[in-house]
């Protein structure tokens, strides 16, 4: 018996990756601009930034993504009134006609798109070696110890991300899941919202000191359930996530330049500069003073 074969059509194909960056910019940073014959996306992971695309100036907020088409001149400016931004910038080559749907587009990503982008970033950090935060470094250095098929997953998820955005822009309906799948999705959504609530609570109390018992009592969860939720959704325990939020805020304070390191430690509830420096270096890979110097150097060199 012969089985007929059908060729699976490809509507959008990423051919090459040119750059993969995650930037943490300070107030006052200016990138004078560039123009190239391939696509580039810029996503605001945190804060806000002014971006010029040819003759149009956009002020992008957290959660926004802009598509720079080939040969489009684009710049970046972090004004002093802006919150210091964290930016994802990925440049790639794609000659598919479907990309015309994304020309001159600024889109706001929903939960689904942000989750896809998060996977792309995780795979990128596995697939390539740092630095990821130097605007002048575009050469991607492969990590010989990368997990199986990391680069292929980056391409696949980029294609999924763009297809999802194009469908969303066109208002294409997504088929309804059956009841069993819907029930499972509802459970996942409820768990995601719960972790978000806990995360927001931690973010709002960065200057406080918590124990795991206190958090479990506040959100009426057992310790094992709390650990399970954070481990599955964030890849770390809740107390580790709390410490990570503190360090991220510390980096933001330092990029704003409004507080010295001792004041930053105090604002985040550290009773000792020693403990703050230890946690900061463990998370960031450099001391607070070295990080502050690197931020200052980037602004001066821009």
Steps between C-alpha positions, in 0.01 A plus 500: 500500500635839403468800729472835321745762618421868536768766494461726804494858379717758671349847509780658702859382532788650698821444303781652707554654842720811508491612863349409835511766774359575843579859600461679833528869421543796735331838471664717237614213277499585128556263207558718195348246268566249225356367177537147362352260246332265750218511756532598864255484790526706817290402803469704820529246781495773765486881515453724196706624207484734202560331164526666160401302191594706194302825554262370769579521873335254738503497880475132588372375834558167674349216295535675162688364198603689188595340168777673304481394137810464278669832409304690765715746696436465875631655821456454877484775762437458875384843612558614857126494572479135391518200732830323414411226251592136453489429126502183293647556151516220244610545139424235239464436128162406357389541139148359544223717353302455821738737681337787307218472758748613767654797317474826698331315785510570873311230688416429863574138591248296696577220745531239226745705293704596807530135597626411151752785516614380842576155354694662214713691752565191713610302194716790382681524833568124472597502132746789502773634724489847663529794486139570405499866606760666276348695206827478307523119521290323236703183447311205647740260672353150519498325837644154438317372810158628391202263544390296199346708217504835682559695178220317322263581785593869478408499131182297555376718785582822313289372212220404741519843664472688170222273368308552826539879475394503132191294583418731791539807277269343242245402765521134405303291746672223693302173510328433833657217702283209602361491855775277636773723362312810612486369856874440496563845356279661764702330772828619345362852468390502865845384611666761280282776650577382852876511438453845346315619811775369729766652276321838503472482879874438526572784256289737711688404820863494386613686813345238729635172632289189448514139604353219294253435785375860485438482124325164528269636770431819300395305189355195681738253338704213637878520471522214251228655281671841507833344402336294225328804344810719491729222388272407209434858383818687593758224530590609854362510853287790623772640729752483217249683279462767772876549513512520119234775503705694754812481285309603185367804685851575628627505141217736404584736789864503393413571136276786614801642688288650778642292790843381608563131569448529877164671445398237244575220747296676769205563265487126428498396865863392535637565850856453379678621187700178519191279455372723220834487317516122542149447357561751220826340386353151517208604278663749261856364488662825610502721808254792534783752458625328182145493361456872577830576322395297194167687482682834515748387234219402261332838529829686448589291195158541335 
